Amino acid sequence: MNVETVKHAFDHVWNGQDELSVLTFSLNGETFAIEAINVQEILDLLPETRVPGAKPFVAGVINFRGRVIPIADLRRAFGMEATEATIDSRIVVVELTLDGEPCLVGIRTDKVHEVTTLPRSAGEPPPIVGMRWRPDFIHCLVRRGSDFVIIPNLEVIFSTQPARAAA
């Protein structure tokens, strides 16, 4: 991954805007954010049906308004350990464009926090070295107080998972 690719991902998420409206949530103590426009619904945990032979990242499906959608555990994509669900755990249903097609996906979270705006001026591309996660999995990091909010690149995460699973 080169500097231009990282800068392109950063510019893409802001799309020329000075602020980004996001939904923030926690995974293993880290704060993540997804563009609010992509969020369809926030659900309490639902019964999941395991898919035989599926990889841990997307190992099951849920029934969402009569549609079967995959349920993803971003912890696995980021190499975090799985944790048990708590009373605060939620599923965030998002609409993504994968391979040119709209796709609904449920993402397990430890806790959903708020819908807020993040200023572009506080954002920066992820460093190419020194990250514990793949830089292409992150659109940008946004400083908020003394912490960072991580905006994941869901399209890259979901498009690379099948290739990684086949390896």
Secondary structure, DSSP 8 states (H G I E B T S, - for coil): --HHHHHHHHHHHHTT-SEEEEEEEEETTEEEEEEGGGEEEEEE----EE-TT--GGG-EEEEETTEEEEEE-HHHHTT-------TT-EEEEEEEEETTEEEEEEEEESEEEEEEEEEGGGEE---SSS-SS-GGGEEEEEEETTEEEEEE-HHHHHHHHHHHHH-
